[in-house]
Amino acid sequence: MCCECSDQSATNREQLVADLKKVIDDAEEILRETAGIAGEKMAVLRERITGHLNDAKGRLDILEDQLVDKTRAVAQAADDFVNESPWQAVGIAAGIGTLLGILIARR
């Protein structure tokens, strides 16, 4: 997998985690706000939603941990590459800098 694809995938995962956290927070707020509403159907619905939220929180924690682990692995791999081949890393960085400079200068 290329670095660009890996970066995009990580960004998408981070956005997914953030979006899911917002949904969970909103659902918890709805549950708090409707706590005073009586009725058997409402109690069953509240219980079911609470169960789903707890499941989602657990899966979200796992996803977040995996994301952190993968990010650390990529950072470690980059660090290892730079330590093993510093001049090659400098050459790659210079090449990328040159390309970016050319692209920016064209505008």
C-alpha positions in Angstrom: 0.0 0.0 0.0 1.4 3.4 -0.9 1.9 6.2 1.6 -0.8 8.3 0.1 -3.4 5.5 0.3 -2.3 4.7 3.8 -2.6 8.4 4.9 -6.1 8.7 3.3 -7.2 5.4 5.0 -6.0 6.7 8.4 -7.7 10.0 7.8 -11.0 8.2 6.9 -10.7 6.0 10.0 -10.0 9.1 12.2 -13.1 10.8 10.8 -15.2 7.7 11.3 -14.1 7.5 14.9 -15.0 11.2 15.4 -18.3 10.8 13.7 -19.3 7.7 15.7 -18.3 9.5 19.0 -20.7 12.3 18.1 -23.5 9.9 17.3 -23.0 8.1 20.6 -22.9 11.4 22.5 -26.1 12.6 20.8 -27.9 9.3 21.5 -26.8 9.4 25.2 -28.2 13.0 25.4 -31.5 11.9 23.9 -31.7 9.1 26.5 -31.0 11.5 29.4 -33.6 14.0 28.1 -36.3 11.4 27.7 -35.6 9.7 31.1 -38.7 11.3 32.6 -41.1 9.9 29.9 -42.9 6.9 31.3 -44.3 4.0 29.4 -43.4 0.3 28.9 -42.5 0.9 25.2 -40.2 3.8 26.1 -38.5 1.8 28.8 -37.9 -1.1 26.4 -36.7 1.3 23.7 -34.3 3.0 26.2 -32.9 -0.3 27.3 -32.4 -1.5 23.7 -30.7 1.8 22.7 -28.5 1.6 25.8 -27.4 -1.9 24.9 -26.6 -0.8 21.3 -24.6 2.2 22.6 -22.6 0.1 24.9 -21.8 -2.3 22.1 -20.9 0.6 19.8 -18.6 2.1 22.4 -16.8 -1.1 22.8 -16.2 -1.5 19.1 -15.2 2.1 18.8 -12.6 1.7 21.5 -11.2 -1.3 19.7 -11.1 0.6 16.4 -9.4 3.6 18.0 -6.8 1.3 19.6 -6.1 -0.4 16.2 -5.8 3.1 14.6 -3.3 4.2 17.2 -1.3 0.9 16.8 -1.2 1.2 13.0 -0.1 4.9 13.3 2.7 4.0 15.7 3.8 1.1 13.4 4.0 3.5 10.4 5.9 6.1 12.4 8.3 3.4 13.6 8.8 2.1 10.0 9.6 5.6 8.8 12.0 6.2 11.7 13.7 2.9 11.0 14.1 3.8 7.3 15.5 7.2 8.1 18.0 5.7 10.6 19.1 2.9 8.2 19.3 5.1 5.1 19.7 8.7 6.1 21.1 10.0 2.8 18.4 8.2 0.8 15.7 9.8 3.1 17.3 13.2 2.6 17.3 12.7 -1.2 13.6 11.7 -1.2 12.7 14.7 1.0 14.7 17.0 -1.3 12.9 15.5 -4.4 9.5 16.0 -2.8 10.4 19.5 -1.8 11.5 20.4 -5.3 8.3 19.0 -6.8 6.2 20.9 -4.3 8.2 24.1 -5.1 7.7 23.7 -8.8 3.9 23.1 -8.3 3.6 26.1 -6.0 5.7 28.4 -8.4 3.4 27.5 -11.3 0.4 29.0 -9.6 
